[in-house]
């Protein structure tokens, strides 16, 4: 359950109005839904491809004040593909802890190490058809990761447990760092650098065979997502924006999270009940936790 904070006290005549806000553990922001890859495990973007404008990003940063301290550049798309990624990082880091999830191909675009709390790198994204050899792909990732870690940034090197390239990637990581990790379980490589093995999941979709009206989720309770067009979604897995809870540009966030639709969904998860149709076709939490 989120922390509840007193935002301000307003007095009108003889009535004192308490305005409360809830703090989320994290907020996902999709600064672009464009991607430089076409991974088989990804559900793929079905929306209009966009890059968020810096002026709109500043609106979001302002409206999120008090609602979270942690921003994650991640939903669909590759955040490092954004032509103004450095400006986005600088702007966000003034008041928030910045976290980035990337496929790693553009890792060298990260120049300002001190303004990023964590970088999550999906090593299972390596693609032999992406015009970059595995050696070059890992060389860039490991060199930049080492530099970021020395500046205090946390690095999470992530790998699907059944990825075809897992063993050779683990071997190259061990050769680079002089470690003996096996790749069978998550572990620490060195200060601020961690290896995480994960189960591949199926993206929720209205066409999925899986169906259950029972279940809970962290969405709406611990986090929300903001799509590149400003639409608010309950989590980072709503790739198509099927569950629109509002729009950050058109509404105040406190009005959105106090709306009937938002509260019905949130209270449903608290009571182990899935309210939205998309959620009934999602088994992510059951498989991952």
N, C-alpha and C positions, 0 to 999 in steps of 0.2 A: 504494500500500500504506500502511496506517495506521502512525502512529508507535506503537511499543510502549513502555510505561512500566512501571517497577517500582512496584507499588502498595504492597506491604509485604512484610516478611520475617517468617515465623513459624517458630519452632523448637519441635518436639515431640520430646522425648527427644534422640536423636542425629541427628535428621533435620531439615534446614533446608528449608522449603517456600517457593519463590518464587512470589508471586502477581502475574501480569502482567495489565495491561489494555491495550486498543488504543484509540487516540484517533481519533475520526472527524472529518473536515473539517467536517461539519455534521450536525445532527439535526433533522428536520422534526417539529413537534408540531402536531397538529390540535386546536386548543383548542375548535373547534366544527365540525360538518359541516352546519350551517345556512347558507343563503345568501339574500341579498336579491335575487338575479337568477336568471334561467333562460337562460343563454347557449347559443346553438346549438352552439358549439364545445366545450362542456363535456359530459362523459359523463354527468353527473348523479349525485346521491347516491342509492344504493339501500339504504343502511343506516338504522337507527333514528336520527332526528335528536336530537342531544344538545348540551348545553353542558358543557364540562369544569368541574368544581367547583374552586375555588381550593385547597382542602385536598388534592385529588388532584394538582393541578398542582405543589404543593410537594413531594409525594412523588416525582414525576418529576424535579424539579430536584435533589433530594437524591440520587436514584439515578444521575443522569447525571454527577455530580461526577467529574472525572478522565477522562471518556470523550469530551468535546468542550468547546469554548469558544464554539461558534456555534449558536444556536437559530434556526430558521426557523418562524414561525407560518404554516403552509401545508401543506395536502394537499388536502382538499375543504373547501368552505365559505368564508365570508368572516370572517376573524378579527376585524375591527373591529365585527362584529355582536354580539360577545360583550359582555354588559352590564357585565362587570368587566375590560374590556380594559386600563384604566389600571393596575389592581392587578396584572394579569398581567405587564405590561411592567415595572413597578417591581420585582416579585419576581424576575423572570428577570434583570434587568440588574444585580443585586447580584453575580452570579458569572459571567454569560454576556454575549456580544454578541448583542443581539436584532435579528432581521431579520423584516420583515413583507411578505407578498405580498397585495395588495388589488386589488379592482376599482375603487377610488377613490371610490365613491359616498358613503362614510362617513368620508372622509379628515379631516374637521373634528373627529372624535372624538379625534384624536391631540393631546393637550395638552402632555405632557411630552416636549419635543424632545430633551433631553440623554441620554435613556436608550435611544435606538434607533440602532443602527449603520447600518441600511439599510432603505429602503422601496422595494419593487418595485411599480409601478403598471401594471396591464394596461389600457392605453387602448383596446384593441380590445373591452373589455367594455361600452363605451357602447351603450345600448339606447334607441331612441326611445320605447319603451313603458314606460320606467322612471320616468315622471313627473318628469323633470328634463331641461331642454334641454341641448344640447351646450355652449352658452355657459356656463350655470351649472355644469355638470359640470366643465368645464375651468377655470373661474374658481376654484373651490374647490381643485382639485388643484394648480394652479400657484401659488396664494397660499400654501398650506400647504407645498408643496414648497420654495418659496423660503425660507420661515421655517426649515424643518428643515435645509436646506442651510447656512444661515448659522450654525446651531448645531453644524454638523459632521456631520450625518447625510447619508449617500450616498443619492441619489435615482436610481432607474432607471425612466425612462418607456418602457414597452415597447409595441410595436405589431406586429401581424401584418403581414407585407410586402404581403399582398393584401387588407387590410381595406378595406371600402367607404368608410369615413370617414377614411382615412389622410391624404389630401391636405388636407382642410379642417382636420384636427387639427394637422397640421404647420404650416399657415399661421397658425393661432392661437397656436401655441407661438412661432413666429418673431416675431409681432407683440408678444407679451408680453415676450420676452427680447431683442428686437432682433437676432435671429440670422438666419442664412441656411441652415439645415439643409435638406436635400432629402428626407429620409425614406427614401432608398435604401440608406443604410448607417448603422451605429452611429457615434455621435460624442459628443463632449463639448459640452454647451450652455454651462455655466459651472462654476465651482468646485463640486464635489460633486453636480452634476446632469448626467445622461447620458441620451441617447436611444438606445434599442436596437431595431433591427428584427429580427424573428424569423420563422422559417418556422412556419406552423401545423402542428401534429402531430396524429396520430390516437392517442387514448388506447388503451393496451393492453387487450384484452378477450379472453376465451376464445372469443368468437364472431367475432373478426377473421379476415378472409381471409388476412392475412399470416401466414406460418409459416416459422420457421427454427430449427433446433437449434443453429446456430452463432452466436456473437456474444458480446460482452462488455458489461459495464455497471459503473457506479460504485456501484450498490446493493450493500450489504453490505461493500464495500471502502472507500468514501469517506464513505458516509452511510447512515442508516436513517431510517425514519419511525415515529412513534407516533400511532396513531389515537385518536380522542376517548375510546374505551372502554379504552385502554391496550394494545391489541394492537400488537405490533411487526411492521412490514412492511419489505421491503427498500428501498423507494424511495417518492417522493412521487406516483408514477403508479399505485400499487396502490390505486385508488379504492374498491374493494369489499372490500379485505382478503382477497383470494384466497390470498395467500401469508403465512399467519400463522406467525411465527417464535417467538412467545412472548407473554407479557403482562407489562408492566412492573410492574403492581401485585402479581402473583402470584409473580414470579421475579426474581432478581437479574440485571442486564444481563450481567454477566460469564458467568453460566451460559448465557444465551441465545446469546451470540456464540461460545461454545465448544461449542454443541450440534452434534450430527451433521448436522442439517438445515441449520443456518446455514453450517457449514464446507463442506458439500458444494456448496451454492449458490455461496459465495464462491470456492472453488477451481475450480469450473466456469467462472466468469467469467474467472479468471486464465488458464485454458487454452482460452479462446474457446469454451466449451461452455455452452449454456443448459440448466439442470437442471429448473427449474420450468415447468409448462405455460403459465402466464401470460406468462412471459418469451419463450417460443417464438412468441407472438403479438404481440410488441412490436418495433417498428423505430425507436423514438425516437432512440437513439444513432446509428444509421446515417444518419438524416436530419438530425440536428442538429449533428453534429460531423465 
